[in-house]
Amino acid sequence: MTRLGTMLQIGRTFGVRHGLLRLEYGLQRGSGLISRRMRSVQGWESWNLKRIAPNTSPEDFLSVRRQAATLFSR
């Protein structure tokens, strides 16, 4: 099936809106735009706690994490 035939089949099956969204995704993926958007930060060291939560100290986060330890453990 040709690309046009594939696009028509997607349009008939899922609707025109989904077909256009799929086309947009394919163009972004093919151009590398998605991979540029999804690049991770340099690591935890690059996160500035004062910018994210200005009125919170690292000790506050640690105490909350220790209280909720059962939620994150196996």
Secondary structure, DSSP 8 states (H G I E B T S, - for coil): --HHHHHHHHHHHH-HHHHHHHHHHHHHHHHTHHHHHT---S-GGG--HHHHSTT--HHHHHHHHHHTHHHH--
